[in-house]
Amino acid sequence: MNGGTVPLIGLGTWPMDDAECERAVAEALQLGYRLVDTAFAYGNEVGVGRGVAASGVAREDVFITTKFDRESHSVAGAALAFEDAARKLGVEYIDLMLIHWPNPDQDRYVEAWEGLIVLREQGKVRHIGTSNFLPKYLDRIISATGAVPELNQLQVNPRHLQRGPRAYNAELGIVTQSWSPLGQGTGLVELPVFADLADKYGCTPAQVILAWHVNVGLCAIPKSSNPERLVQNLRAQDIDLDPADIATIEALDGTEPDVKNPDTFMH
Ligand SMILES: NC(=O)c1ccc[n+]([C@@H]2O[C@H](COP(=O)([O-])OP(=O)(O)OC[C@H]3O[C@@H](n4cnc5c(N)ncnc54)[C@H](OP(=O)(O)O)[C@@H]3O)[C@@H](O)[C@H]2O)c1
């Protein structure tokens, strides 16, 4: 990331409402989390801001990510999206702002990217990036502006490795951050392979999965509002997996039951 780093494990906040977010964010920050992921679409930026304020952790020690929707895909739209998000979050600046989806049907993501570049130049947003951008969308915004996203958030988990898009991000120096890293309740955590590995490493199945993300160079934003799981998920970054176990985990690739396609997802 330009002049900074991004925490390996952060807190996802979808689908928490404001009240749940306020409690979970404050708790997570007190437990040691330093990154919180939200979005205009989640409707919980107010709760995230209250949680940050209630945590007692200094604003400059918290990395807040938010994202904007298709309605804001223009230079003026991105500026308004920033003002709206900053007001709801109760902050002067946002650490990382992302285009939530490319929404190729309306074909205005280049303008959205130009809007983010302006916001970074103005210092209102520290880092700028994309979410759900396949290589062809990255190529387009980079060739139009010369500016490379700092981070690209993608749906990645052991059943959906996204090798091609991840390799492309890496080639361009873009950080890949995994969304739904635990498979969003689709049965990933319950697969027997993770129970076996959890026994071997003396941890939980979810920790094996999050350790996999970190061991292969990803950062991740698991969502939990359960205090014990919040701790587990953060500590997973300290677990070193054997290469053979990483290979076993990656043999699951292609078996994801619910993959969202950026080409067709019309959020
Ligand atoms: N950029 C995008 O387009 C996009 C799309 C989707 C999501 N996201 C972001 O990514 C974040 C994470 O994705 P997600 O919420 O979809 O899915 P996820 O983090 O893969 O999974 C969340 C589910 O796993 C459970 N869980 C959490 N920790 C666990 C543990 N240690 N053991 C067992 N179960 C555990 C949670 O339940 P409990 O809460 O009960 O613990 C919840 O049901 C979102 O919150 C959002 O911030 C971004």
The ligand as an SDF file (V2000), in Angstrom:
LIG
                    3D

 48 52  0  0  0  0  0  0  0  0999 V2000
  -16.5750   -6.5080   -1.2790 N   0  0  0  0  0  0  0  0  0  0  0  0
  -17.6610   -7.2350   -1.3310 C   0  0  0  0  0  0  0  0  0  0  0  0
  -18.3480   -7.3120   -2.3620 O   0  0  0  0  0  0  0  0  0  0  0  0
  -18.0740   -8.0230   -0.1420 C   0  0  0  0  0  0  0  0  0  0  0  0
  -19.0650   -9.0090   -0.2530 C   0  0  0  0  0  0  0  0  0  0  0  0
  -19.4240   -9.7190    0.8950 C   0  0  0  0  0  0  0  0  0  0  0  0
  -18.7900   -9.4590    2.1210 C   0  0  0  0  0  0  0  0  0  0  0  0
  -17.8430   -8.4760    2.2050 N   0  0  0  0  0  0  0  0  0  0  0  0
  -17.1740   -8.1760    3.4980 C   0  0  0  0  0  0  0  0  0  0  0  0
  -16.5350   -9.3610    3.9330 O   0  0  0  0  0  0  0  0  0  0  0  0
  -16.9320   -9.6110    5.2880 C   0  0  0  0  0  0  0  0  0  0  0  0
  -16.8550  -11.0770    5.6020 C   0  0  0  0  0  0  0  0  0  0  0  0
  -17.6700  -11.8160    4.7220 O   0  0  0  0  0  0  0  0  0  0  0  0
  -19.0300  -12.5350    5.1860 P   0  0  0  0  0  0  0  0  0  0  0  0
  -19.5460  -11.9050    6.4020 O   0  0  0  0  0  0  0  0  0  0  0  0
  -19.8630  -12.5860    3.9690 O   0  0  0  0  0  0  0  0  0  0  0  0
  -18.5820  -14.0350    5.4570 O   0  0  0  0  0  0  0  0  0  0  0  0
  -17.5060  -14.7630    6.3880 P   0  0  0  0  0  0  0  0  0  0  0  0
  -16.7250  -13.7950    7.1820 O   0  0  0  0  0  0  0  0  0  0  0  0
  -16.8130  -15.7220    5.4950 O   0  0  0  0  0  0  0  0  0  0  0  0
  -18.4370  -15.6280    7.3180 O   0  0  0  0  0  0  0  0  0  0  0  0
  -19.2180  -15.0580    8.3220 C   0  0  0  0  0  0  0  0  0  0  0  0
  -19.9570  -16.1990    9.0220 C   0  0  0  0  0  0  0  0  0  0  0  0
  -19.0040  -17.0400    9.6780 O   0  0  0  0  0  0  0  0  0  0  0  0
  -19.3210  -17.1330   11.0560 C   0  0  0  0  0  0  0  0  0  0  0  0
  -18.0500  -17.1700   11.8030 N   0  0  0  0  0  0  0  0  0  0  0  0
  -17.2090  -16.1390   12.0410 C   0  0  0  0  0  0  0  0  0  0  0  0
  -16.1550  -16.5450   12.7580 N   0  0  0  0  0  0  0  0  0  0  0  0
  -16.3220  -17.8640   12.9760 C   0  0  0  0  0  0  0  0  0  0  0  0
  -15.5740  -18.8420   13.6840 C   0  0  0  0  0  0  0  0  0  0  0  0
  -14.4220  -18.5450   14.2970 N   0  0  0  0  0  0  0  0  0  0  0  0
  -16.0650  -20.1240   13.7220 N   0  0  0  0  0  0  0  0  0  0  0  0
  -17.2120  -20.4410   13.1090 C   0  0  0  0  0  0  0  0  0  0  0  0
  -17.9640  -19.5550   12.4250 N   0  0  0  0  0  0  0  0  0  0  0  0
  -17.5310  -18.2750   12.3650 C   0  0  0  0  0  0  0  0  0  0  0  0
  -20.1490  -15.9070   11.3790 C   0  0  0  0  0  0  0  0  0  0  0  0
  -21.0510  -16.1520   12.4340 O   0  0  0  0  0  0  0  0  0  0  0  0
  -21.0350  -15.2820   13.8310 P   0  0  0  0  0  0  0  0  0  0  0  0
  -21.1670  -13.8350   13.4800 O   0  0  0  0  0  0  0  0  0  0  0  0
  -22.2180  -15.8400   14.5610 O   0  0  0  0  0  0  0  0  0  0  0  0
  -19.7470  -15.6040   14.5030 O   0  0  0  0  0  0  0  0  0  0  0  0
  -20.9090  -15.6950   10.0690 C   0  0  0  0  0  0  0  0  0  0  0  0
  -22.0470  -16.5360   10.0170 O   0  0  0  0  0  0  0  0  0  0  0  0
  -18.3350   -9.0170    5.3540 C   0  0  0  0  0  0  0  0  0  0  0  0
  -18.7780   -8.8860    6.6840 O   0  0  0  0  0  0  0  0  0  0  0  0
  -18.1260   -7.7220    4.6080 C   0  0  0  0  0  0  0  0  0  0  0  0
  -17.5110   -6.7780    5.4710 O   0  0  0  0  0  0  0  0  0  0  0  0
  -17.4700   -7.7670    1.0880 C   0  0  0  0  0  0  0  0  0  0  0  0
  1  2  1  0
  2  3  2  0
  2  4  1  0
  4  5  1  0
  4 48  2  0
  5  6  2  0
  6  7  1  0
  7  8  2  0
  8  9  1  0
  8 48  1  0
  9 10  1  0
  9 46  1  0
 10 11  1  0
 11 12  1  0
 11 44  1  0
 12 13  1  0
 13 14  1  0
 14 15  2  0
 14 16  1  0
 14 17  1  0
 17 18  1  0
 18 19  2  0
 18 20  1  0
 18 21  1  0
 21 22  1  0
 22 23  1  0
 23 24  1  0
 23 42  1  0
 24 25  1  0
 25 26  1  0
 25 36  1  0
 26 27  1  0
 26 35  1  0
 27 28  2  0
 28 29  1  0
 29 30  1  0
 29 35  2  0
 30 31  1  0
 30 32  2  0
 32 33  1  0
 33 34  2  0
 34 35  1  0
 36 37  1  0
 36 42  1  0
 37 38  1  0
 38 39  2  0
 38 40  1  0
 38 41  1  0
 42 43  1  0
 44 45  1  0
 44 46  1  0
 46 47  1  0
M  CHG  2   8   1  16  -1
M  END
$$$$
